[in-house]
Amino acid sequence: MRVHRHLNAVRLSLAVGMLASPLAVTEELGGRPGADQSPAQTNVASVASPSEAKTEEMAQSQGADNPPMPKVVMARVGDAEITVEEFLRFLTTNSSKVRQAKTAEGKAGLLRTAIENRLLIAAMVQQGLIKPDFKQEELPRGMAKLAERHFPLPPVPPEDKLKEFYETHKEDFGIPSAVRLSQILIGVKKDASPEEREAARSRAERAIERLKAGEDFGQVAVEVSDRTDISDRKGDIGFVSPRGHQWLAQAIAGLEVGQFSEVLESSSGYDILMLTDRREAVLTPFEQAREAVAKLMREEAQAQARAAYVKKLASGISISIEMEELKPYFANGIFP
C-alpha cells in the first residue's frame, strides 16, 4: 500500500503522532499486553496531545533569551521528517518515556515507534478513515477501523492450544517468583576514562575482599556503595523478579540465600549482589486463568498481525535514520 503521499498531510508532533507500540503500556508495569484493552485500543488511548496553551507556553520559552532549537532531523519517512524538537515535545507529555530516552537504545526504540505511528496515521488518512486535518479525538475510531480491516482480533484458539500456552507461561497468571537482594554499586560515568573505570573496579574488588573476610554486607554497602538512596536500608533493594531480566538472572544464578556474587559489570558500573530471601511463585490454576489465557493469546496474535501490516506499509516507502548515534540500532532494518 502506498501511503507516502499522505505523510506530509499528517502535520503532527510526536506528542500527537506517537501511538504506543503494542507492548509499551504494559511493559512499563512489568506486564504483558492485554490487561484491559486490545493492542489497537491501548495504542490509541495512550496518545497524549499537549494543549494549545502548553504548546504556546513552550513556544514562548524559546523567545529572545532562548532562541529556537536548530532543526535536527532524526529520521525521514518519505518526504516527512521526525525532528529532535518533536521528540522532546513528545517527552514533555509522556514523562514515563524520559528514562527510556536517556540511552541511545531507548531513543532508537522510541524513534521506531514514531515511524510506525507516522505510517499508521498516513494509512488511516489514505483509506479515508480519518481526514488529513483530523482532530485528536478521531484517532481511536480510525485506529479501530484500521485494525478491523488489516489486523483484527482473531477467534479464541482451540482448547489444547490454550492449555499448551498456559503450561509455558504459568507465571504470567499469578504472582511470579521473586528474590530479595541487597546491592553494592560502584558507579561509573558513561564517559569515564579507562583509568576511572579501573579505579572503580578496584573499589569493588576491595569491597569483595572485605565481604570474604567476614564483614557485614550491609555495613560495607553503607560505607562504599554509590547508591545513597538505599543506604538507610543497608543496601536492601527488596523483592524483584528476575523474569525477563537476563543480566539479573545470570548474576544470581547458583546463589543460595546468604551468598553474594563476585564483582559484576553493569550499565551503571560495578555491582555486588547478595541474595537474602526467595519467594516462590503463586500460580493460578488453568480453569481460573482460562479466560485470561485466551485474551492474551488473541491479543498477542493481533499484535503480530499489526507488526506485519506496519512492515508491509514500510516496504512501500523510503525510510532513513539520519541521527548517526542511532543508526547501529537499525542495522537489520527499521522493522526487521
Order of alpha helices (4+ residues) and beta strands (2+ residues): alpha-alpha-alpha-alpha-beta-beta-alpha-alpha-alpha-alpha-beta-beta-alpha-alpha-beta-alpha-beta-beta-beta-alpha-beta
